[in-house]
Amino acid sequence: MRTPLCEEFGIDYPIFAFTPSEHVAAAVSRAGGLGVLGCVRFNDADELDRTLTWLDENTDGKPYGVDVVMPMNIPTEGKAVDLKAMIPPEHISFVDRTLQQLGVPPLPEGEGREGVLGWLHSVARSHVDIALGHRPVLIANALGSPPKDVIDQAHQHGVKVAALAGAAKHALSHVANGVDIIVAQGYEAGGHTGEIASMVLTPEIVDAVGPDVPVLGAGGIGSGRQVAASMALGAQGVWTGSIWLTVAEYDLSEGVGIRDALLGAGSGDTVRSRVYTGKPARLLKTKWTQAWEAEDAPAPLPMPLQNLLVAEAHNRMNRGDDPETISMPAGQIVGRMNEVRPVADVMADLVREFEETVARLDKIR
């Protein structure tokens, strides 16, 4: 499983692993892939700096990347306290009423009430500045192309830039803006995703951007067969995410509710909704997402207001540890995530099954 991206980044396998956990990212990099740390959860710049220092020291010298959330067009934004004043009272009442109906307990006094400020453009810029003080080989942006000056800043540090795209026209725009790698994020994917499935999207983007721009297939990839399928469609590697939520190294859940919800879910147990961030994102289907589909539910707010609205609710539900009410992005591949395994075992199985698949196909030529 060698493509030009392996040489480009100094990795053994072109398997890119997005994860909010530095422990998972480090384990993937040590196993020969490229762990990519999601930075959006870091409100505190010093905490991100410490986390990246830990990655520097715990990847055995192997490369890693970071992922930020930044729109191409620079928005006008206020401080979090100003933005919260823009949230309609009826939305706040709906969230409070829903949490009460679902029996979600309150948080301990003073804990976890601040929204995730990484959705703010200014905070995402600080994430880039901090990351470039460390040694990432890649900066990926979950909202497509970052602003041109951010791309130039990364290139000045010798760091490649990747951007997610849900349509060929978006990929062409990213390349025109200076992006190096396109992540073709299919409809099946967890988190922010478009409306075109991977089987259609990946070759469309590969053909649109041409042979000089590497494409990573994303969405619905959790086995070596799916890695092989993505490469058969023209991708030079794969971008994975959901499959790392149930590995042994994942350490961001306080209880077992999120883990149990993921392990028990089937491929039909997700929903694409704007309730998480304000932009369409695929989540586990739970009583919380169903409440937002009721006739009396308000329409989700635009980013970043929706996240500020539901941030405390997310913390309460996840702290409450009830699998039926947790809030968690996850792709349709969740149906294959049926046991907790170490990262190294997941990586080994991806590579083994890829090799078996390619060998089997070779026999039927």
Phi, psi and chi 1 to 4 in degrees:
 res  aa     phi    psi   chi1   chi2   chi3   chi4
   1 MET       -   73.8 -166.3 -165.1  -66.4      -
   2 ARG  -123.8  128.7  -62.0  -74.0  -65.5 -179.0
   3 THR  -131.9  171.0   70.4      -      -      -
   4 PRO   -55.4  -24.8  -29.6   36.9      -      -
   5 LEU   -65.8  -28.0  -72.4  176.3      -      -
   6 CYS   -63.2  -43.9  -64.7      -      -      -
   7 GLU   -68.7  -40.3  -55.0  -59.3  -33.4      -
   8 GLU   -58.6  -41.3  179.9   74.3   40.2      -
   9 PHE  -108.3   -3.3  -69.9  109.6      -      -
  10 GLY    70.3   41.0      -      -      -      -
  11 ILE  -118.4  160.1   55.1 -179.3      -      -
  12 ASP   -82.8  -33.9  -63.4  -33.5      -      -
  13 TYR  -134.0  141.2  -47.3  111.8      -      -
  14 PRO   -81.9   53.9   31.3  -35.2      -      -
  15 ILE  -110.6  110.9  -62.0  172.3      -      -
  16 PHE  -100.6  130.4  -66.4   64.3      -      -
  17 ALA  -121.8  104.1      -      -      -      -
  18 PHE   -77.9  133.6  166.1   80.1      -      -
  19 THR  -158.8  143.1  173.2      -      -      -
  20 PRO   -79.0   -5.2   28.6  -34.4      -      -
  21 SER  -100.9  122.9  165.6      -      -      -
  22 GLU   -65.3  -28.7   65.1  -89.0   22.3      -
  23 HIS   -69.5  -38.5  -66.7   91.9      -      -
  24 VAL   -68.9  -45.0  175.7      -      -      -
  25 ALA   -57.8  -44.3      -      -      -      -
  26 ALA   -64.3  -41.4      -      -      -      -
  27 ALA   -65.2  -39.0      -      -      -      -
  28 VAL   -64.4  -45.1  170.0      -      -      -
  29 SER   -62.8  -41.9  -70.1      -      -      -
  30 ARG   -64.1  -27.5  -68.1 -165.7  -57.7  -94.1
  31 ALA   -86.7    1.7      -      -      -      -
  32 GLY   107.7   -4.9      -      -      -      -
  33 GLY   -94.7 -162.7      -      -      -      -
  34 LEU  -121.9  105.3 -171.0   76.8      -      -
  35 GLY   -72.5  133.6      -      -      -      -
  36 VAL  -123.2  112.2 -178.8      -      -      -
  37 LEU   -81.5  122.8  177.9   69.3      -      -
  38 GLY   -73.8  123.8      -      -      -      -
  39 CYS   -96.3   -7.4  -65.0      -      -      -
  40 VAL   -61.5  -25.3   72.5      -      -      -
  41 ARG   -77.2   -7.5   69.9 -179.2  177.6   88.6
  42 PHE   -92.6  103.0  -66.7   94.9      -      -
  43 ASN   -78.4  -29.5  -70.0   -8.1      -      -
  44 ASP   -99.5  117.8 -177.4   -6.1      -      -
  45 ALA   -59.6  -37.9      -      -      -      -
  46 ASP   -66.0  -35.0  -70.7  -21.4      -      -
  47 GLU   -65.9  -42.3 -177.2 -174.7    2.0      -
  48 LEU   -63.2  -41.6  176.2   58.6      -      -
  49 ASP   -60.0  -43.8 -170.3   42.7      -      -
  50 ARG   -65.6  -38.7  -70.3 -169.0  -61.1  -89.2
  51 THR   -65.9  -41.8  -60.5      -      -      -
  52 LEU   -69.3  -32.8  -67.1  177.6      -      -
  53 THR   -63.1  -40.8  -63.7      -      -      -
  54 TRP   -61.4  -42.5 -175.2   91.9      -      -
  55 LEU   -62.6  -42.2  -93.5  177.0      -      -
  56 ASP   -54.3  -36.8  -68.6  -24.3      -      -
  57 GLU   -93.6   -8.7  -63.1  170.9  -10.3      -
  58 ASN  -126.6   21.7  -71.5  -85.6      -      -
  59 THR  -112.1   12.2   47.7      -      -      -
  60 ASP    55.2   35.2  -65.8  -17.2      -      -
  61 GLY    78.2   -0.8      -      -      -      -
  62 LYS   -76.7  155.9  -58.7  -69.6 -177.0   66.4
  63 PRO   -75.6  159.7   27.3  -34.3      -      -
  64 TYR  -148.5  170.5   65.6   86.7      -      -
  65 GLY  -130.4  175.8      -      -      -      -
  66 VAL  -132.3  155.2  -63.6      -      -      -
  67 ASP  -126.7  128.9  179.0  -84.0      -      -
  68 VAL  -119.6  172.1  -62.2      -      -      -
  69 VAL  -125.2  103.7  179.3      -      -      -
  70 MET  -148.8  118.8  179.2 -176.9  -67.6      -
  71 PRO   -70.8  152.9   26.2  -33.4      -      -
  72 MET   -64.8  -40.9 -179.1  171.7   66.7      -
  73 ASN   -88.8  126.7  -62.8  -42.0      -      -
  74 ILE   -72.6  117.0  -57.1  172.8      -      -
  75 PRO   -84.1  161.9   32.7  -34.6      -      -
  76 THR   -86.2  126.2  -59.9      -      -      -
  77 GLU  -140.7  151.9   62.6 -179.0   36.7      -
  78 GLY  -104.6 -172.3      -      -      -      -
  79 LYS   -74.1  163.3  -63.2  178.8 -179.5  178.1
  80 ALA   -55.6  -39.1      -      -      -      -
  81 VAL   -65.2  -34.7   63.8      -      -      -
  82 ASP   -71.0  -40.5  -58.7  -38.9      -      -
  83 LEU   -64.8  -39.0  -69.9  168.6      -      -
  84 LYS   -61.6  -29.2  -73.8 -178.6  179.1  178.8
  85 ALA   -69.1  -14.0      -      -      -      -
  86 MET   -89.4   -4.6  -61.5  170.1   61.9      -
  87 ILE   -81.3  123.8  -63.3  174.3      -      -
  88 PRO   -61.9  143.0  -21.9   33.7      -      -
  89 PRO   -58.7  -33.7  -23.2   32.3      -      -
  90 GLU   -66.4  -29.2   57.7  -93.2   28.1      -
  91 HIS   -69.4  -41.9  -79.0   71.9      -      -
  92 ILE   -63.6  -42.4  -63.0  172.6      -      -
  93 SER   -63.9  -39.9  -63.4      -      -      -
  94 PHE   -62.3  -45.1  172.4   79.0      -      -
  95 VAL   -62.7  -46.8  169.7      -      -      -
  96 ASP   -61.3  -43.5  -70.1  -17.6      -      -
  97 ARG   -66.0  -40.2 -176.1  170.8   66.9 -108.2
  98 THR   -65.6  -43.8  -59.7      -      -      -
  99 LEU   -61.5  -38.9  -68.3  174.5      -      -
 100 GLN   -65.7  -44.3 -176.1  176.4   17.0      -
 101 GLN   -63.9  -33.2  -68.7  171.0  -12.1      -
 102 LEU   -84.4   -3.7  -64.6  178.2      -      -
 103 GLY    70.2   32.2      -      -      -      -
 104 VAL   -81.9  123.6  178.6      -      -      -
 105 PRO   -71.5  153.6   25.8  -34.2      -      -
 106 PRO   -70.8  163.1   26.4  -33.9      -      -
 107 LEU   -78.1  156.7  -69.1  169.1      -      -
 108 PRO   -57.3  151.1  -24.7   33.7      -      -
 109 GLU   -52.2  126.2 -174.4   63.7   31.7      -
 110 GLY    79.9    7.7      -      -      -      -
 111 GLU  -109.0  132.4  179.4 -177.7  -41.5      -
 112 GLY    67.0   29.3      -      -      -      -
 113 ARG   -95.6  -10.8  -74.0  171.2  168.2   77.2
 114 GLU   -79.9  137.3 -173.1  176.7   30.9      -
 115 GLY   -68.5  168.9      -      -      -      -
 116 VAL   -81.9  104.3  178.0      -      -      -
 117 LEU   -77.7   -8.2  -57.7 -177.3      -      -
 118 GLY   -63.3  -14.1      -      -      -      -
 119 TRP   -75.0  -14.1  -59.3  112.2      -      -
 120 LEU   -80.7  139.3  -60.7 -179.9      -      -
 121 HIS   -59.0  -43.8 -177.1   89.0      -      -
 122 SER   -63.9  -36.6   57.2      -      -      -
 123 VAL   -70.2  -41.1  176.3      -      -      -
 124 ALA   -60.8  -37.1      -      -      -      -
 125 ARG   -62.8  -39.4  -84.4 -174.9  174.9  -93.6
 126 SER   -65.5  -33.3   73.9      -      -      -
 127 HIS   -61.6  -41.6  -69.0  163.1      -      -
 128 VAL   -63.4  -46.3  171.7      -      -      -
 129 ASP   -58.6  -44.1  -67.3  -21.4      -      -
 130 ILE   -67.4  -43.9  -68.1  164.4      -      -
 131 ALA   -59.5  -39.9      -      -      -      -
 132 LEU   -70.9   -9.1  -68.5  175.7      -      -
 133 GLY   -85.1   -0.4      -      -      -      -
 134 HIS  -116.4 -145.9  -67.0  -92.4      -      -
 135 ARG  -130.8   44.2   56.6  172.3 -173.8   85.0
 136 PRO   -69.5  149.9   29.4  -37.5      -      -
 137 VAL  -101.1   -7.8  -63.9      -      -      -
 138 LEU  -147.7  137.1  178.6   73.2      -      -
 139 ILE  -117.4  119.1  -67.9  178.1      -      -
 140 ALA  -106.4  148.7      -      -      -      -
 141 ASN  -122.4  123.0 -174.3   29.9      -      -
 142 ALA   -72.4  -15.7      -      -      -      -
 143 LEU  -108.9   29.0  -65.8 -176.5      -      -
 144 GLY    92.2 -150.3      -      -      -      -
 145 SER   -70.6  133.3  173.7      -      -      -
 146 PRO   -72.3  171.6    0.5   10.4      -      -
 147 PRO   -57.6  151.1  -24.4   34.6      -      -
 148 LYS   -57.2  -37.8 -176.1   67.0  167.6   61.8
 149 ASP   -68.8  -28.0   67.3  -67.3      -      -
 150 VAL   -71.2  -41.2  173.1      -      -      -
 151 ILE   -60.9  -45.6  -63.3  173.6      -      -
 152 ASP   -61.6  -39.5  -67.1  -18.9      -      -
 153 GLN   -61.2  -44.6 -179.1 -173.5    9.2      -
 154 ALA   -63.5  -45.1      -      -      -      -
 155 HIS   -62.5  -34.4  -72.1  166.1      -      -
 156 GLN   -63.5  -25.2  -71.2  166.9    6.1      -
 157 HIS   -95.4    7.1  -75.3   78.0      -      -
 158 GLY    74.5   22.0      -      -      -      -
 159 VAL  -105.8  130.3  176.5      -      -      -
 160 LYS   -75.9  156.2  -62.1  -69.2 -174.9  180.0
 161 VAL  -122.1  129.6  177.2      -      -      -
 162 ALA  -115.2  151.3      -      -      -      -
 163 ALA  -140.9  140.0      -      -      -      -
 164 LEU   -78.1  142.6  -86.7   66.3      -      -
 165 ALA  -139.3  137.6      -      -      -      -
 166 GLY  -109.0    5.5      -      -      -      -
 167 ALA  -157.3  153.2      -      -      -      -
 168 ALA   -61.0  -38.0      -      -      -      -
 169 LYS   -64.1  -33.6   64.1 -179.1  179.9  180.0
 170 HIS   -68.7  -39.9  -60.3  151.4      -      -
 171 ALA   -61.7  -42.3      -      -      -      -
 172 LEU   -62.8  -39.3  -72.6  169.6      -      -
 173 SER   -63.9  -41.6  174.0      -      -      -
 174 HIS   -61.9  -44.7  -59.3  -15.8      -      -
 175 VAL   -63.7  -41.7  171.9      -      -      -
 176 ALA   -61.9  -27.4      -      -      -      -
 177 ASN   -84.1   -9.2 -149.6   38.4      -      -
 178 GLY   110.5    5.3      -      -      -      -
 179 VAL   -66.6  141.8  166.5      -      -      -
 180 ASP   -90.1  -35.9  -56.4  -67.4      -      -
 181 ILE  -133.9  136.2  -62.4  170.9      -      -
 182 ILE  -104.7  130.8  -59.5  -61.7      -      -
 183 VAL   -99.5  108.7  179.6      -      -      -
 184 ALA   -82.1   95.4      -      -      -      -
 185 GLN   -91.5  103.1  177.0  100.2  -39.4      -
 186 GLY   -75.6  167.4      -      -      -      -
 187 TYR   -56.5  -29.3  176.6   78.1      -      -
 188 GLU   -71.8  -16.1  -50.9   96.2  -41.4      -
 189 ALA   -68.4  154.8      -      -      -      -
 190 GLY   -81.7  160.1      -      -      -      -
 191 GLY    73.4 -157.4      -      -      -      -
 192 HIS   -62.3  127.6  -64.8  121.3      -      -
 193 THR  -155.7  155.4 -172.3      -      -      -
 194 GLY   -92.3 -154.0      -      -      -      -
 195 GLU  -111.7    3.3  -61.6  179.1  -13.8      -
 196 ILE  -109.1  130.1  -54.9  173.4      -      -
 197 ALA   -72.5  156.3      -      -      -      -
 198 SER   -59.5  -38.1  -61.4      -      -      -
 199 MET   -59.4  -31.8 -175.9   66.3   76.8      -
 200 VAL   -91.5  -42.6  174.4      -      -      -
 201 LEU   -67.9  -45.6 -180.0   67.1      -      -
 202 THR   -58.2  -52.6  -60.4      -      -      -
 203 PRO   -66.4  -30.0   21.1  -31.4      -      -
 204 GLU   -61.9  -44.4  -80.5 -168.3   -5.0      -
 205 ILE   -72.2  -41.4  -72.9 -178.5      -      -
 206 VAL   -56.2  -46.8  168.2      -      -      -
 207 ASP   -67.9  -36.1  -68.2  -13.9      -      -
 208 ALA   -69.0  -44.2      -      -      -      -
 209 VAL   -86.1  -17.8  -58.7      -      -      -
 210 GLY    85.9  174.1      -      -      -      -
 211 PRO   -72.2  -13.8   26.2  -34.7      -      -
 212 ASP   -88.0   -7.0  -64.5  -28.9      -      -
 213 VAL  -113.7  112.9  179.3      -      -      -
 214 PRO   -65.5  141.8  -16.8   29.9      -      -
 215 VAL  -121.0  135.4  173.8      -      -      -
 216 LEU  -104.8  129.1  -60.1  176.9      -      -
 217 GLY   -78.7  139.6      -      -      -      -
 218 ALA  -144.2  146.1      -      -      -      -
 219 GLY   105.1  112.5      -      -      -      -
 220 GLY    77.4   27.9      -      -      -      -
 221 ILE  -112.6  111.0  -63.4  174.4      -      -
 222 GLY  -146.7   11.1      -      -      -      -
 223 SER  -145.3  163.7   71.4      -      -      -
 224 GLY   -64.9  -31.9      -      -      -      -
 225 ARG   -61.3  -40.1  -78.9  176.3  -69.9  168.4
 226 GLN   -72.8  -32.8  -70.1  157.0  -29.4      -
 227 VAL   -61.6  -46.5  174.7      -      -      -
 228 ALA   -62.5  -40.5      -      -      -      -
 229 ALA   -62.2  -41.9      -      -      -      -
 230 SER   -62.7  -42.5 -171.3      -      -      -
 231 MET   -70.0  -32.6  -67.6 -167.5 -173.9      -
 232 ALA   -63.1  -27.7      -      -      -      -
 233 LEU   -83.1   -2.0  -64.5  173.1      -      -
 234 GLY   113.5   -4.6      -      -      -      -
 235 ALA   -70.8  149.8      -      -      -      -
 236 GLN   -92.4   -5.8  -75.9 -164.8   29.7      -
 237 GLY  -176.0 -174.5      -      -      -      -
 238 VAL  -129.9  149.4  -67.2      -      -      -
 239 TRP  -111.1  115.6  178.0  -88.0      -      -
 240 THR  -114.8  157.6   56.1      -      -      -
 241 GLY  -149.5  -64.4      -      -      -      -
 242 SER   -58.3  -37.1  -62.7      -      -      -
 243 ILE   -62.5  -16.3   61.0  170.2      -      -
 244 TRP   -90.3   -1.9  -51.1  110.2      -      -
 245 LEU   -76.4  -17.7  -66.4  171.9      -      -
 246 THR  -115.8   20.3   53.6      -      -      -
 247 VAL   -82.0  161.2  -65.4      -      -      -
 248 ALA   -64.0  -28.9      -      -      -      -
 249 GLU   -79.7  -12.7  -68.8   86.6  -14.0      -
 250 TYR   -65.6  125.6 -170.8   81.7      -      -
 251 ASP  -130.3   18.8   58.4  -26.2      -      -
 252 LEU  -100.9    1.3  -62.2  179.8      -      -
 253 SER  -104.1  127.2  -59.1      -      -      -
 254 GLU   -73.2  -34.5  -66.3 -172.1   22.0      -
 255 GLY  -116.4 -146.4      -      -      -      -
 256 VAL  -118.6    0.7  -62.7      -      -      -
 257 GLY   -61.6  -48.3      -      -      -      -
 258 ILE   -64.5  -45.2  -69.4  178.0      -      -
 259 ARG   -59.6  -46.4 -176.3 -159.9   67.3 -169.2
 260 ASP   -65.7  -37.2  -70.6  -10.1      -      -
 261 ALA   -64.1  -42.0      -      -      -      -
 262 LEU   -67.1  -45.5  -68.5  165.9      -      -
 263 LEU   -65.7  -30.1  -66.3  174.5      -      -
 264 GLY   -91.4   -6.0      -      -      -      -
 265 ALA   -83.3  148.9      -      -      -      -
 266 GLY  -101.9  175.3      -      -      -      -
 267 SER   -66.2  -18.1   57.0      -      -      -
 268 GLY   -93.0    5.0      -      -      -      -
 269 ASP   -99.0   36.4  -66.6  -31.9      -      -
 270 THR  -127.3  165.7   67.9      -      -      -
 271 VAL  -145.3  141.6   61.1      -      -      -
 272 ARG   -95.3  119.5 -174.6  169.5  171.2  -91.2
 273 SER  -151.0  161.1  170.9      -      -      -
 274 ARG   -96.6    7.5  -66.3 -163.4  -61.1  117.6
 275 VAL   -72.3  -18.2  -55.9      -      -      -
 276 TYR   -83.3  -46.8 -163.7   75.7      -      -
 277 THR  -130.1  -12.0   68.7      -      -      -
 278 GLY   103.8  -16.9      -      -      -      -
 279 LYS  -112.6  154.5  -71.4 -175.1  176.3  -67.7
 280 PRO   -59.0  124.3  -24.5   34.5      -      -
 281 ALA  -144.2  144.0      -      -      -      -
 282 ARG   -89.7  129.2 -174.5  170.8  -62.6  -76.7
 283 LEU  -129.4  164.4  -42.7  169.1      -      -
 284 LEU   -62.2  139.2  -81.4 -178.3      -      -
 285 LYS   -81.8  118.1 -172.8 -173.7  -60.4 -178.8
 286 THR  -137.3 -179.9   65.8      -      -      -
 287 LYS   -61.2  -28.8  -68.5  179.2  178.5  178.8
 288 TRP   -67.2  -48.8  169.0 -109.1      -      -
 289 THR   -67.3  -34.2   61.5      -      -      -
 290 GLN   -66.8  -33.4  -69.0  168.6  -13.0      -
 291 ALA   -61.9  -35.0      -      -      -      -
 292 TRP   -75.0  -10.9  -77.7   89.7      -      -
 293 GLU   -94.8   -4.4  -64.6  172.1   -6.3      -
 294 ALA   -68.1  157.2      -      -      -      -
 295 GLU   -62.1  -31.6  -70.1 -174.2    2.6      -
 296 ASP   -90.8    4.6   62.2  -19.4      -      -
 297 ALA   -79.0  141.3      -      -      -      -
 298 PRO   -74.8  160.5   28.6  -34.4      -      -
 299 ALA   -71.6  140.4      -      -      -      -
 300 PRO   -57.6  149.4  -24.8   35.3      -      -
 301 LEU   -83.6  162.1  -60.4  170.7      -      -
 302 PRO   -71.2  158.5   24.7  -33.5      -      -
 303 MET   -65.8  137.5 -178.9 -175.7  -77.6      -
 304 PRO   -97.7    8.7   36.6  -37.1      -      -
 305 LEU   -64.7  -38.2  -62.5 -178.9      -      -
 306 GLN   -61.2  -43.1 -179.9   68.5   14.9      -
 307 ASN   -65.6  -39.7  179.9  -97.9      -      -
 308 LEU   -63.8  -34.0  -68.1  171.4      -      -
 309 LEU   -65.5  -44.7  167.6   67.1      -      -
 310 VAL  -101.7    0.9  -60.6      -      -      -
 311 ALA   -57.6  -48.7      -      -      -      -
 312 GLU   -66.7  -36.4 -177.9  179.9  -19.3      -
 313 ALA   -61.0  -43.8      -      -      -      -
 314 HIS   -58.5  -46.5  -70.3  169.7      -      -
 315 ASN   -62.6  -40.9  -69.9  -23.6      -      -
 316 ARG   -65.1  -45.5  -76.3  177.3   58.7  179.7
 317 MET   -65.5  -44.5  -71.3 -175.3  -69.8      -
 318 ASN   -69.7  -34.2  -65.9  -16.5      -      -
 319 ARG   -70.8  -31.4  179.5   68.9  178.2  -99.9
 320 GLY   -68.5  -22.1      -      -      -      -
 321 ASP    67.5   28.1 -146.8   28.9      -      -
 322 ASP   -97.7  116.9 -179.1   -7.1      -      -
 323 PRO   -57.5  -22.4  -22.2   32.5      -      -
 324 GLU   -84.3  -10.1  -65.4 -172.9   -7.9      -
 325 THR  -126.8    3.2   60.1      -      -      -
 326 ILE   -69.0  161.4   58.3   95.5      -      -
 327 SER  -119.9  114.3  178.4      -      -      -
 328 MET  -151.8  123.2 -170.1   68.2 -178.5      -
 329 PRO   -64.9  138.2  -19.2   31.9      -      -
 330 ALA  -162.5  144.5      -      -      -      -
 331 GLY   -90.2  175.2      -      -      -      -
 332 GLN   -66.7  -15.6  -68.7  178.5  -28.0      -
 333 ILE   -66.5   -7.8 -161.8   62.8      -      -
 334 VAL   -55.8  -24.7   69.9      -      -      -
 335 GLY   -64.8  -17.7      -      -      -      -
 336 ARG   -96.1   -7.0  -64.6 -175.7   63.5   91.4
 337 MET   -90.9   78.1  -63.1  155.9   48.3      -
 338 ASN  -107.6   -1.5  -58.7  -43.0      -      -
 339 GLU  -153.2  157.8   58.7  179.8  -36.6      -
 340 VAL   -88.5  123.3  176.5      -      -      -
 341 ARG  -137.5  156.2  -62.0 -168.9  -62.7  154.8
 342 PRO   -67.5  152.4  -17.3   29.1      -      -
 343 VAL   -54.5  -44.1  163.1      -      -      -
 344 ALA   -58.7  -36.7      -      -      -      -
 345 ASP   -70.3  -40.1  -70.9   -2.3      -      -
 346 VAL   -63.4  -45.1  175.3      -      -      -
 347 MET   -61.0  -45.7  -76.2  -71.6  -66.9      -
 348 ALA   -60.9  -39.3      -      -      -      -
 349 ASP   -69.2  -38.1  -80.6   -4.3      -      -
 350 LEU   -59.8  -46.1  -70.3  173.9      -      -
 351 VAL   -68.2  -45.3  174.1      -      -      -
 352 ARG   -60.8  -48.2  174.9 -170.2   52.9   77.3
 353 GLU   -69.4  -33.0 -169.0  177.0   32.9      -
 354 PHE   -59.0  -48.5  169.9   86.7      -      -
 355 GLU   -63.2  -41.0  -66.7  172.3  -13.2      -
 356 GLU   -63.3  -39.6  -67.9  172.5   -6.7      -
 357 THR   -66.7  -46.2  -58.7      -      -      -
 358 VAL   -62.7  -40.2  172.2      -      -      -
 359 ALA   -64.2  -40.0      -      -      -      -
 360 ARG   -66.4  -41.8  175.8  170.0   53.3   83.3
 361 LEU   -65.0  -35.2  -67.9  174.2      -      -
 362 ASP   -62.6  -29.8 -168.1   52.4      -      -
 363 LYS   -74.8  -18.3  -67.3  177.2 -178.4  178.8
 364 ILE  -106.1   12.9   62.2  174.7      -      -
 365 ARG   -65.1      -  -75.4 -164.8  -58.7  170.0
